[in-house]
Amino acid sequence: MAEESQKWVLMVTAQTPTNIAVIKYWGKRDETLILPINDSISVTLDPKHLCTTTTVAVSPTFDQDRMWLNGKEISLSGGRYQNCLREIRSRACDVEDEKKGVKITKKDWEKLHLHIASYNNFPTAAGLASSAAGFACLVFALAKLMNVKEDQGKLSAIARQGSGSACRSLYGGFVKWIMGKDDKGSDSIAVQLADEKHWDELVIVIAVVSSRQKETSSTSGMRETVETSRLIEHRAKEVVPKRIVQMEEAIKNRDFPAFARLSCADSNQFHAVCLDTSPPIFYMNDTSHRIISCVEKWNRSEGTPQVAYTFDAGPNAVLIARNREVASQLIQRLLFQFPPPSDTELNSYVIGDKSILQDAGIQEMKDVEALPPPPEIKNNIPAQRTKGDVSYFICTKPGRGPVVLCDESHALLNPETGLPK
Ligand code: DP6
């Protein structure tokens, strides 16, 4: 290793997407190793709109491992962080940076400390799977810094020990987390089913639903389900294995009707096992239910699904439209039902890929006010238009997997001090 007196800092910055499961992971067979009771399948979301950026740094001047999340220092003492750090460290290899005159050997890594800074480009509290992107990014960035030679599948098994769903964020496009059989979890890894270009017509609209109540965390929720629900056994043994095969087929053939039917059915069954938990867990609220009704009515009136919906451990709706044209009709329907509150700018109410809004012919508030009721509810119950039930919408699409950001301007740590910028 270079002289201790030399104040070098080596850094890597990476960006990792979040993902949304269309066949859900719910329930563990091993709490520490985070081994699931069924396979799951997800779509990776475009990191342009939803991602974590993490800078990891090493320097002989650091006297302990430290981490900052969205600018605030957080503790790394939790078992999940410790497990990821230990697994990555044990695989560290020699690293040489000729420009800085630094040589770190495999053995040096045991003594060296790390600084980690992580930033989500979306509100952490909005319930948008921030831990998935976060742990995936931590593991991916550390693997690069420490010259870990393991392939992406092995890295996914390490990220899994941070948060189950994180293993699926190691790939772009469409990803399967294979539950595996090994007690140690060596075969519980993520694999890519298809990259994001395979089915690039899909458009994703996320409704971030306002909620007053603090939700049960996924970790404790799924533990309670496994302990108290009989329905979860049936789901894991009988239902999911068949759905996994059908979903893989639907993705391979870009069969939207099958994809939508399976996604909606699996989301609904996941929430059914939550209700079958004792005491029952309610993740969706009235707004979530209204969004489901709106999509179901529309899909029925068209005779074939136009939009798939899926909800994780919270009230937010993730809506997947079969193409851009459907997405522009979807955003019209959503803005008709959930117009922005009077004090909210349209620009901050619909974020992400704004071109969907343009396609829908919506440029300003008066365009929202002029929206007609969707035909399928016109002659039905008077359409409700409520303000304030949705905080905002994010328009996005399936996206790529993790990347290293080479441009130092993206780094979250100061290259001289290794402290947050
Ligand atoms: C409903 O991965 O957050 O989003 O493994 O305990 O960290 P831990 O749980 P987490 O659970 C995600 C559950 C889900 C479904 C899914 O992403 O598959």
Boltz pocket constraint, residues with backbone or C-beta under 6 A from the ligand:
constraints:
  - pocket:
      binder: B
      contacts: [[A, 19], [A, 20], [A, 21], [A, 23], [A, 24], [A, 25], [A, 26], [A, 34], [A, 40], [A, 131], [A, 160], [A, 162], [A, 163], [A, 164], [A, 165], [A, 166], [A, 218], [A, 219], [A, 220], [A, 311], [A, 312], [A, 313]]
      max_distance: 6.0
